[in-house]
């Protein structure tokens, strides 16, 4: 009898505790705002800089925060559907999925070296017979991975629009791996992210292998760039209050305008500024992904 009473008491405490958590106001200590950063760099660097950001947010907004660093963007997308994500830095395709499935909203966009957009680049060896994009027809080509906007979806759309069909394609899974495959002549061409040179130094995906291959700029050349699409957004759960969205977005903007904030976000995402944005700014990009329905649907299901 005593054991039964104990079980009932424990169950009651768990239920009451659960109800108390559910009733706790979002942004309170018991129910902090879940702020998520998708891994893009070494986790130690990401963890250290995200803690700096958390401290700033808690000093400059009336809310408490919990920083999370999941293993993949897919986990973040699904977290928006279960209210386990309130704000997240997402890649373009992650935002597309989160918006399409759960109505997640873009409220800020990343600025890198003054540009609010980015492009893909098609690359080949300097001594290759490929001179234009048309020359990729019937060739062997490497992409990054199926969920990469700059390393697959955007260049795929570009090739389809031009009616260009490589003979063989495969996924190297990382931007630097694509560059390496091209450098070694293991593929005829590849697609990676492009960033314009900074102070005369290359800043596109080729810079990722400069240590291993110091002559990569001479050995691997750009064939052509894709059309631009907006940089990655900072995404908010749709049913956050307007007041909360405004205060958090303003805190992001203010933090990045400080030397400490600029350094932290440069190390996290390579961004130099943020600016206000909305879902309208990403309408053309979403339409582009919609055109690739047979590809993207496989990642939505």
C-alpha positions as CSV (number, residue, x, y, z in Angstrom):
1,X,0.0,0.0,0.0
2,X,2.8,2.4,0.9
3,X,4.6,1.6,-2.3
4,X,1.4,2.4,-4.3
5,X,1.0,5.7,-2.4
6,X,4.6,6.6,-3.2
7,X,4.1,5.9,-6.9
8,X,1.0,8.1,-6.9
9,X,2.9,10.8,-5.1
10,X,5.8,10.7,-7.5
11,X,3.5,10.7,-10.5
12,X,1.6,13.7,-9.1
13,X,4.8,15.6,-8.6
14,X,5.9,14.9,-12.1
15,X,2.5,16.1,-13.5
16,X,2.5,19.2,-11.4
17,X,6.1,19.9,-12.4
18,X,5.3,19.5,-16.0
19,X,2.3,21.8,-15.7
20,X,4.4,24.4,-13.9
21,X,6.9,24.3,-16.8
22,X,4.2,24.6,-19.4
23,X,2.7,27.5,-17.5
24,X,6.0,29.3,-17.2
25,X,6.2,32.4,-19.3
26,X,8.4,32.1,-22.3
27,X,11.7,33.9,-21.7
28,X,11.6,33.1,-18.0
29,X,14.3,31.1,-16.1
30,X,12.0,28.0,-16.2
31,X,11.1,28.4,-19.8
32,X,14.0,30.2,-21.6
33,X,14.0,31.2,-25.2
34,X,15.6,28.4,-27.2
35,X,18.3,30.0,-29.4
36,X,19.9,27.6,-31.9
37,X,23.1,27.8,-33.9
38,X,23.6,25.2,-36.6
39,X,27.2,23.8,-36.5
40,X,29.3,25.5,-39.2
41,X,32.7,25.6,-37.4
42,X,34.5,23.9,-34.6
43,X,32.1,23.3,-31.7
44,X,34.5,24.8,-29.2
45,X,34.6,28.1,-31.1
46,X,30.9,28.1,-31.6
47,X,30.2,27.3,-27.9
48,X,32.5,30.1,-26.6
49,X,31.1,32.8,-28.9
50,X,27.5,31.7,-28.4
51,X,28.0,32.1,-24.6
52,X,29.2,35.7,-25.2
53,X,26.1,36.4,-27.2
54,X,23.8,34.8,-24.5
55,X,25.3,37.1,-21.9
56,X,24.7,40.1,-24.0
57,X,21.1,39.1,-24.8
58,X,20.3,38.5,-21.1
59,X,21.7,41.9,-20.2
60,X,20.0,43.8,-23.0
61,X,16.6,42.1,-23.2
62,X,14.1,41.1,-20.5
63,X,14.5,37.4,-21.3
64,X,16.5,34.3,-20.3
65,X,18.0,32.2,-23.1
66,X,19.1,28.6,-23.7
67,X,21.7,28.1,-26.4
68,X,21.6,24.8,-28.3
69,X,23.9,23.4,-30.9
70,X,22.3,20.5,-32.6
71,X,24.0,18.0,-34.9
72,X,22.3,19.1,-38.1
73,X,20.0,21.7,-39.6
74,X,17.3,19.0,-40.1
75,X,17.0,18.7,-36.3
76,X,16.4,22.5,-36.1
77,X,13.7,22.4,-38.7
78,X,11.8,19.8,-36.8
79,X,12.3,21.7,-33.5
80,X,10.3,24.6,-35.0
81,X,7.4,22.2,-35.3
82,X,7.5,21.1,-31.6
83,X,8.3,24.6,-30.1
84,X,11.8,23.4,-29.1
85,X,13.3,26.1,-31.3
86,X,12.3,29.8,-30.9
87,X,15.1,31.5,-32.9
88,X,17.8,30.0,-35.1
89,X,20.5,30.8,-37.5
90,X,19.7,28.6,-40.5
91,X,21.1,28.0,-43.9
92,X,18.9,28.9,-46.9
93,X,17.4,25.5,-47.5
94,X,16.9,24.9,-43.8
95,X,14.8,28.1,-43.7
96,X,12.9,27.0,-46.8
97,X,11.9,23.8,-45.1
98,X,11.1,25.4,-41.7
99,X,8.9,28.0,-43.4
100,X,7.2,25.5,-45.7
101,X,6.5,23.0,-42.9
102,X,6.0,25.2,-39.8
103,X,5.6,28.8,-41.0
104,X,9.0,29.9,-39.5
105,X,9.7,33.5,-40.3
106,X,12.9,35.3,-41.5
107,X,13.4,38.5,-39.6
108,X,17.1,39.2,-40.2
109,X,19.5,38.4,-43.0
110,X,23.3,38.0,-42.9
111,X,25.6,40.6,-44.6
112,X,29.0,39.4,-45.6
113,X,31.5,42.0,-46.7
114,X,28.7,44.4,-47.7
115,X,26.7,41.9,-49.7
116,X,23.2,40.6,-48.7
117,X,23.4,37.9,-51.4
118,X,25.7,35.0,-52.4
119,X,26.3,32.9,-55.4
120,X,27.5,29.4,-56.4
121,X,30.6,29.0,-58.5
122,X,31.3,26.3,-61.1
123,X,35.0,25.4,-61.1
124,X,37.4,23.3,-63.1
125,X,41.1,22.8,-63.5
126,X,43.0,25.6,-65.2
127,X,44.3,23.2,-67.9
128,X,40.8,21.8,-68.5
129,X,39.1,22.0,-71.9
130,X,36.0,23.3,-70.2
131,X,35.7,27.0,-71.1
132,X,32.0,27.8,-70.6
133,X,29.2,26.2,-68.6
134,X,27.9,24.5,-71.8
135,X,31.1,22.5,-71.9
136,X,30.0,20.6,-68.7
137,X,27.6,18.7,-70.9
138,X,28.5,15.1,-70.7
139,X,31.2,15.6,-68.2
140,X,31.8,14.3,-64.6
141,X,30.8,16.7,-61.9
142,X,31.0,17.0,-58.1
143,X,28.4,18.7,-55.9
144,X,28.6,19.2,-52.1
145,X,25.5,17.6,-50.6
146,X,21.8,17.3,-51.4
147,X,20.8,20.0,-48.9
148,X,23.4,22.5,-49.8
149,X,21.9,25.6,-51.5
150,X,25.2,26.9,-52.9
151,X,26.8,23.5,-53.4
152,X,23.9,21.7,-55.1
153,X,20.4,23.3,-55.4
154,X,21.4,26.6,-56.8
155,X,23.9,25.2,-59.4
156,X,21.4,22.4,-60.2
157,X,18.8,25.0,-61.0
158,X,21.4,26.9,-63.1
159,X,22.2,23.8,-65.1
160,X,18.6,22.9,-65.6
161,X,17.8,26.4,-66.9
162,X,20.6,26.1,-69.4
163,X,19.6,22.5,-70.3
164,X,23.0,21.3,-69.5
165,X,23.4,17.7,-68.4
166,X,26.6,16.3,-66.8
167,X,27.2,12.6,-67.7
168,X,27.9,11.7,-64.1
169,X,27.4,13.5,-60.8
170,X,28.2,12.6,-57.1
171,X,28.2,14.3,-53.7
172,X,31.6,15.0,-52.1
173,X,29.7,16.2,-48.9
174,X,32.0,19.2,-48.2
175,X,32.9,22.3,-50.2
176,X,36.7,21.7,-49.6
177,X,36.2,18.1,-50.8
178,X,34.7,19.3,-54.1
179,X,37.7,21.7,-54.6
180,X,40.1,18.9,-53.9
181,X,38.4,16.6,-56.4
182,X,38.7,19.2,-59.1
183,X,42.3,20.1,-58.1
184,X,43.4,16.4,-58.4
185,X,41.5,15.9,-61.7
186,X,39.2,13.3,-60.2
187,X,36.2,15.2,-61.7
188,X,35.9,17.5,-64.7
189,X,34.0,20.2,-62.8
190,X,32.5,21.1,-59.4
191,X,30.1,23.4,-57.7
192,X,30.8,25.3,-54.4
193,X,30.0,28.5,-52.7
194,X,31.4,31.8,-54.0
195,X,32.5,34.8,-52.1
196,X,34.3,37.7,-53.8
197,X,38.0,38.3,-53.0
198,X,38.8,40.3,-49.8
199,X,41.7,42.7,-49.9
200,X,43.1,40.8,-53.0
201,X,42.8,37.3,-51.4
202,X,40.4,34.7,-52.6
203,X,37.5,34.1,-50.3
204,X,35.6,31.4,-52.2
205,X,35.7,27.7,-51.4
206,X,39.2,27.4,-52.8
207,X,40.5,29.2,-49.7
208,X,39.5,26.1,-47.6
209,X,42.4,24.1,-49.1
210,X,45.1,26.7,-49.3
211,X,47.1,25.0,-46.6
212,X,47.2,21.7,-48.4
213,X,47.4,23.2,-51.9
214,X,49.0,26.7,-51.9
215,X,48.7,26.8,-55.7
216,X,45.0,26.1,-55.8
217,X,44.2,29.6,-57.2
218,X,46.4,28.9,-60.1
219,X,45.4,25.2,-60.6
220,X,41.6,25.7,-60.2
221,X,39.7,28.4,-62.0
222,X,36.1,29.6,-61.9
223,X,34.1,28.8,-65.0
224,X,31.0,30.9,-64.2
225,X,28.9,32.1,-61.3
226,X,25.2,31.3,-60.6
227,X,22.6,34.0,-60.2
228,X,22.6,35.5,-56.6
229,X,20.2,34.5,-53.8
230,X,19.8,36.1,-50.4
231,X,22.2,35.2,-47.6
232,X,21.2,32.9,-44.8
233,X,18.5,34.3,-42.5
234,X,18.0,34.5,-38.7
235,X,14.6,32.6,-38.3
236,X,11.9,33.1,-35.7
237,X,9.1,30.7,-34.6
238,X,5.9,32.2,-36.1
239,X,3.9,32.3,-32.9
240,X,6.4,34.3,-30.8
241,X,4.8,37.6,-29.8
242,X,5.5,40.6,-32.0
243,X,7.1,42.4,-29.0
244,X,9.5,39.5,-28.4
245,X,10.5,39.2,-32.0
246,X,11.2,43.0,-32.1
247,X,13.3,43.1,-29.0
248,X,15.3,40.0,-29.9
249,X,15.9,41.2,-33.5
250,X,17.1,44.6,-32.2
251,X,19.4,42.9,-29.7
252,X,21.0,40.9,-32.6
253,X,21.5,44.1,-34.6
254,X,23.0,46.0,-31.7
255,X,25.3,43.2,-30.7
256,X,26.7,42.8,-34.2
257,X,27.4,46.5,-34.3
258,X,29.8,46.2,-31.3
259,X,33.4,45.1,-31.8
260,X,32.9,42.1,-29.6
261,X,29.7,41.2,-31.4
262,X,31.2,41.6,-34.8
263,X,34.1,39.4,-33.9
264,X,31.9,36.7,-32.3
265,X,29.6,36.5,-35.4
266,X,32.5,36.6,-37.8
267,X,33.9,33.5,-36.1
268,X,30.5,31.8,-36.0
269,X,29.2,32.5,-39.5
270,X,31.7,34.7,-41.3
271,X,29.2,37.6,-41.3
272,X,30.1,41.2,-40.9
273,X,26.7,42.7,-40.5
274,X,23.0,41.9,-40.1
275,X,20.0,43.8,-41.5
276,X,16.2,43.5,-41.0
277,X,14.4,41.2,-43.4
278,X,11.1,39.5,-44.0
279,X,9.8,36.4,-45.8
280,X,9.1,38.6,-48.8
281,X,12.9,39.0,-49.3
282,X,13.1,35.2,-49.7
283,X,10.1,34.8,-52.0
284,X,12.2,34.3,-55.2
285,X,14.5,31.9,-53.4
286,X,11.6,29.8,-52.2
287,X,10.1,29.8,-55.7
288,X,13.5,28.5,-57.0
289,X,13.4,25.7,-54.5
290,X,9.8,25.0,-55.4
291,X,10.8,24.6,-59.1
292,X,13.1,21.8,-57.9
293,X,10.1,20.1,-56.4
294,X,11.2,16.6,-57.4
295,X,14.4,17.1,-55.5
296,X,13.3,19.1,-52.4
297,X,10.2,17.0,-51.7
298,X,12.4,14.1,-50.9
299,X,13.9,16.2,-48.1
300,X,10.6,17.5,-46.8
301,X,8.9,14.1,-46.3
